Amino acid sequence: MPSPTTSAPSFKAVLIDHNYSTTQYEREIIEAAGGVFIDGEQHPLDETLALCRDAEGILCRRLQVTPEMIQTFKKCKILVRYGIGTDNINVDAATAAGIIVGHIPDYCLDEVSVHAIGLLLACVRRIITIHEKVRRGGWDVHREEPVWRMQGRTLGLIGLGKIGQAVARKMQGWGLRLLAADPYQNPSVAASLGVDLVDLDRLCRESDYVSVHVPLLPETHHLLGAREFGLMRPEAIVVNTARGPVLDTQALLEALNQRKIGQAALDVFEEEPLPLDSPMRSHPKMIVTDHTAWYSEESQIQLQKSAAREIARVCTGGLPNSLANPEVLEKLGRYREWEPSPSVRWQLTRLERMRNKTAP
């Protein structure tokens, strides 16, 4: 029981899963806002979910949050996922329950864009295969695999959201032609970055390098499959730091094996962790990393703090900076109160259109 001079917590926040070394940032922010913070990872999952039944704020990272779970979150005002995407949360069920689904759309823009470029450069210069050859004692002036000049080539960005834009900005001055396929982006934004907006088919046909930067939604599941790989150039390099299911894995492997494309570099996969017997772990034309593009010490701290602030903001009567289901605010009668930034407003409009499959 609280002492006579101590106020009882005004809300309860439960963190379901995280795998972080510390949750001190979340605890400090939520307690400073007058809430009580529970690190559910210290309990078995069934006990943690039971703690969520009367929690106003819930945070999660990797757990698949099902409609059945959401039905038990009787007092929940906001469910925040650590990250940009919300594909592990049943957003429709949360909306039906009147629960805001929060996310953090701007915490790792530098990290992911740098990682995508790093994977691309490693492929262009064949750094991994050459490194391994030298480690084994090799030294070959006459290359078995040709390396082509990067200047004058075409980089195609599938998705020109915040990360796609960061890649475009970083690649300005590299002597590349920049294309983007994104039917929901404002042409003036693309023009300001020196990017030509084209449709997906044209991007696949004309790009030497393809980098994927779209969220995983029904609209984007297997966005790149056998048909799209068939349109690409035989030396094309495909980089994916977005979500694994945006690419059809089997079609990608077949395209590589049949020499329809040149190389692929992936940080994300349809099944994670990548199975030990996956051919992608040892494929000679692939570079793979373990869903680490988002990570730096700074981005992780920013992510944890931002997620906790969203919980505190909503549980004390405010509205979130960003959310994946803006339609829930109409249900709650609070849409007119919300004033998202222009970039967030554009992102939410894009998500709504992609879910509804309507024209921009």
C-alpha positions in Angstrom: 0.0 0.0 0.0 1.3 3.5 -0.8 2.3 5.7 2.2 0.0 8.5 3.1 2.3 11.0 1.3 2.7 8.9 -1.8 0.1 9.0 -4.6 -1.1 5.7 -6.0 0.0 5.1 -9.6 -2.3 6.6 -12.1 -1.8 3.9 -14.8 -0.1 0.6 -15.3 2.3 -0.3 -18.1 3.5 -3.8 -18.9 6.4 -4.6 -21.2 5.7 -8.1 -22.6 9.0 -9.0 -24.4 12.1 -7.1 -25.2 15.5 -9.0 -24.8 17.2 -5.8 -23.8 20.0 -5.7 -21.2 18.1 -3.0 -19.3 14.7 -1.4 -19.1 15.8 1.5 -16.9 14.7 4.0 -19.5 11.2 2.8 -19.7 10.9 2.5 -15.9 12.2 6.1 -15.3 9.9 7.7 -17.9 6.8 5.8 -16.9 7.3 6.3 -13.2 8.1 10.0 -13.7 4.7 10.3 -15.4 3.0 8.7 -12.4 2.6 5.2 -13.7 3.8 1.8 -12.5 6.1 -0.2 -14.8 6.2 -4.0 -15.0 8.9 -5.8 -16.9 6.9 -8.8 -18.0 10.0 -10.6 -19.4 10.8 -11.5 -15.8 7.6 -13.7 -15.7 6.3 -16.6 -17.8 4.4 -15.4 -20.8 1.0 -16.5 -19.5 1.5 -14.6 -16.3 2.7 -11.5 -18.2 -0.5 -11.6 -20.4 -2.6 -11.9 -17.3 -0.9 -8.7 -16.0 -1.9 -7.0 -19.3 -5.6 -7.5 -18.6 -5.8 -4.3 -16.5 -2.9 -2.4 -18.0 -3.5 0.9 -19.7 -0.3 0.7 -21.6 1.4 -2.3 -23.2 4.8 -2.6 -25.0 6.0 -5.5 -27.1 8.8 -6.2 -29.5 8.6 -9.6 -31.3 5.6 -11.3 -29.9 2.7 -12.0 -32.3 -0.2 -10.1 -30.7 -3.3 -12.0 -31.8 -7.0 -10.9 -31.7 -7.5 -13.4 -28.8 -4.8 -11.6 -26.8 -6.2 -8.2 -27.6 -9.7 -9.2 -26.4 -8.2 -9.7 -22.9 -6.6 -6.2 -22.8 -9.7 -4.7 -21.2 -8.3 -1.4 -20.0 -5.6 -0.9 -22.7 -5.4 2.6 -24.2 -2.2 2.1 -26.2 -0.2 -0.9 -27.5 3.3 0.2 -28.6 5.6 -1.9 -30.8 9.3 -1.3 -30.5 10.1 -0.5 -34.1 8.8 1.0 -37.3 6.7 -1.9 -38.5 3.6 -3.3 -36.8 3.2 -6.5 -38.8 3.3 -8.7 -35.6 0.3 -6.9 -34.2 -3.3 -7.5 -35.4 -4.0 -3.8 -36.0 -7.6 -4.4 -37.1 -8.4 -6.2 -33.9 -6.8 -3.5 -31.8 -8.7 -0.8 -33.7 -12.0 -2.7 -33.2 -11.2 -2.7 -29.5 -10.5 1.0 -29.4 -6.8 0.5 -28.7 -4.2 2.9 -30.3 -1.3 0.9 -31.9 1.8 3.0 -31.6 5.2 2.6 -33.2 8.4 4.5 -33.6 8.9 5.4 -37.3 12.0 7.5 -37.0 14.4 5.9 -34.6 16.9 4.1 -36.9 16.8 6.0 -40.2 20.6 6.5 -40.3 21.3 3.0 -39.3 19.1 1.2 -41.8 20.0 3.5 -44.7 23.7 3.0 -43.9 23.3 -0.7 -43.6 21.5 -0.9 -47.0 24.2 1.1 -48.7 26.9 -1.1 -47.0 25.3 -4.3 -48.2 25.1 -2.8 -51.7 28.7 -1.7 -51.7 29.8 -5.1 -50.5 28.0 -6.7 -53.4 29.2 -4.2 -56.0 32.9 -4.7 -55.0 32.4 -8.4 -54.0 34.1 -7.6 -50.7 32.9 -10.7 -48.8 34.0 -13.3 -51.4 37.3 -11.6 -52.0 38.0 -11.3 -48.2 37.2 -15.0 -47.8 39.5 -16.0 -50.7 42.4 -14.0 -49.2 41.8 -15.5 -45.8 42.1 -18.9 -47.4 45.5 -17.9 -48.9 44.3 -16.8 -52.3 45.6 -13.9 -54.3 44.2 -13.4 -57.8 44.9 -10.4 -60.0 42.7 -11.9 -62.7 39.3 -12.0 -61.2 37.0 -15.0 -61.6 33.9 -12.8 -61.1 33.8 -9.5 -62.9 33.5 -6.3 -61.0 31.7 -3.4 -62.7 32.1 0.4 -62.2 29.4 1.9 -60.0 29.4 5.4 -61.5 26.7 5.8 -64.2 24.6 2.9 -62.9 20.9 3.2 -61.8 19.7 2.6 -58.2 16.0 1.8 -57.8 14.4 2.4 -54.4 11.2 0.5 -53.8 9.5 2.8 -51.3 10.5 6.4 -50.8 9.5 6.8 -47.2 11.8 8.1 -44.5 14.4 5.4 -45.0 14.2 5.4 -48.7 14.7 9.2 -48.7 17.7 8.8 -46.3 19.3 6.4 -48.8 18.6 8.8 -51.7 20.2 11.7 -49.8 23.3 9.6 -48.9 23.7 8.4 -52.5 23.6 11.9 -54.0 27.0 12.7 -55.5 27.8 9.1 -56.3 27.1 9.5 -60.0 24.1 7.3 -59.9 20.7 7.7 -61.6 18.0 7.4 -58.9 14.6 5.9 -59.4 11.8 5.2 -56.9 8.6 3.2 -57.1 6.2 4.6 -54.6 2.6 5.5 -55.7 1.9 7.2 -52.4 4.8 9.7 -52.3 4.5 13.3 -53.3 6.3 13.9 -56.6 7.8 17.1 -55.2 9.6 15.1 -52.4 11.1 12.8 -55.0 12.1 15.8 -57.2 13.8 17.5 -54.3 16.0 14.4 -53.9 16.9 14.1 -57.5 14.7 10.9 -57.8 12.5 10.0 -60.7 9.2 8.4 -59.7 8.4 5.4 -61.9 6.2 2.3 -61.7 7.5 -0.9 -60.3 7.9 -2.7 -63.6 10.0 0.1 -65.1 12.1 0.3 -61.9 12.8 -3.5 -62.2 13.7 -3.2 -65.9 16.0 -0.2 -65.6 17.8 -0.6 -62.3 21.2 -2.1 -61.8 20.6 -2.0 -58.0 17.3 -2.4 -56.3 16.9 -1.5 -52.6 13.6 -2.3 -50.7 12.1 0.1 -48.2 8.4 -0.6 -47.8 6.4 -1.7 -44.8 4.9 -5.2 -44.7 1.2 -5.0 -45.5 -1.1 -7.1 -47.6 -0.3 -4.8 -50.5 3.4 -5.5 -50.2 3.5 -9.2 -49.4 5.7 -10.9 -52.0 5.9 -7.6 -53.9 9.0 -8.9 -55.6 8.4 -12.4 -57.0 9.2 -14.5 -60.1 7.6 -12.0 -62.4 9.6 -9.0 -61.0 12.9 -10.8 -60.9 12.3 -11.9 -64.5 12.1 -8.2 -65.5 15.5 -7.4 -63.9 18.9 -7.3 -65.5 21.2 -10.4 -65.3 23.7 -8.4 -63.2 21.1 -6.8 -60.9 21.7 -6.6 -57.2 18.7 -6.8 -54.8 19.0 -5.4 -51.3 16.3 -5.9 -48.6 16.5 -4.2 -45.2 12.7 -3.8 -44.9 10.7 -7.0 -44.1 11.4 -10.5 -45.3 8.0 -11.4 -46.7 8.2 -8.5 -49.1 10.4 -10.8 -51.2 9.3 -14.3 -52.3 12.2 -16.3 -51.0 11.9 -19.2 -53.3 11.5 -17.0 -56.4 14.6 -15.1 -55.3 16.7 -18.3 -55.0 15.5 -19.5 -58.4 16.3 -16.1 -59.9 19.9 -16.3 -58.5 20.4 -20.0 -59.5 19.1 -19.4 -63.0 21.3 -16.2 -63.4 18.2 -14.0 -63.9 19.8 -11.6 -61.4 23.3 -11.2 -60.2 23.4 -11.0 -56.4 21.2 -10.4 -53.3 21.9 -9.0 -49.9 19.4 -9.5 -47.2 19.0 -8.4 -43.6 15.4 -9.7 -43.2 13.8 -13.0 -44.0 10.5 -14.7 -44.3 11.5 -17.0 -41.4 13.5 -15.6 -38.5 15.9 -16.7 -37.2 17.1 -18.0 -40.5 17.1 -21.8 -40.3 20.5 -23.4 -40.0 19.9 -25.5 -43.1 18.7 -22.5 -45.2 20.5 -22.3 -48.5 20.7 -18.6 -48.0 23.3 -19.0 -45.3 25.8 -20.4 -47.8 24.6 -19.2 -51.2 27.6 -17.9 -53.2 25.6 -15.0 -54.6 24.1 -13.8 -51.3 25.2 -11.7 -48.4 23.1 -12.2 -45.2 23.0 -10.3 -41.9 20.8 -11.1 -38.9 18.2 -8.4 -38.9 20.7 -6.0 -37.5 20.2 -3.0 -39.8 18.3 -1.1 -37.2 20.9 -1.5 -34.5 23.3 0.9 -32.9 23.7 1.7 -29.2 22.1 5.1 -29.9 19.2 3.8 -31.9 18.3 1.2 -29.2 18.2 3.8 -26.5 16.2 6.2 -28.7 13.8 3.4 -29.4 13.3 2.5 -25.7 12.8 6.1 -24.6 10.5 6.9 -27.5 8.3 3.9 -26.9 8.0 4.7 -23.2 7.2 8.3 -23.9 4.3 7.3 -26.1 2.9 5.1 -23.3 3.2 7.9 -20.8 1.7 10.5 -23.2 -1.4 8.5 -24.0 -1.9 7.1 -20.5 -1.9 10.6 -19.0 -4.6 11.8 -21.4 -2.6 12.9 -24.4 -2.3 11.6 -28.0 0.6 9.8 -29.6 3.2 11.3 -31.9 2.6 8.5 -34.3 0.3 5.5 -34.7 -0.4 2.8 -37.2 -4.2 3.0 -36.9 -5.4 6.6 -37.1 -8.9 5.5 -37.7 -9.1 4.5 -34.1 -9.1 8.2 -33.1 -12.3 8.5 -35.0 -13.7 5.6 -33.0 -12.5 7.3 -29.8 -13.9 10.7 -30.9 -10.5 12.3 -30.7 -9.3 12.7 -34.3 -9.8 16.5 -34.4 -7.5 16.8 -31.3 -4.5 15.2 -33.1 -2.0 17.2 -34.9 0.7 15.0 -36.5 3.7 16.4 -38.1 3.6 16.7 -42.0 5.9 13.6 -42.3 3.8 11.5 -40.0 0.6 12.7 -41.7 1.9 11.6 -45.0 3.0 8.2 -43.7 -0.3 7.5 -42.1 -2.2 8.5 -45.3 0.1 6.1 -47.1 -0.6 3.2 -44.7 -4.3 3.8 -44.9 -4.3 3.8 -48.7 -2.1 0.7 -48.8 -4.5 -1.2 -46.5 -7.5 -0.1 -48.4 -5.8 -0.6 -51.8 -7.2 2.7 -53.0 -5.6 5.1 -55.5 -3.7 8.0 -54.0 
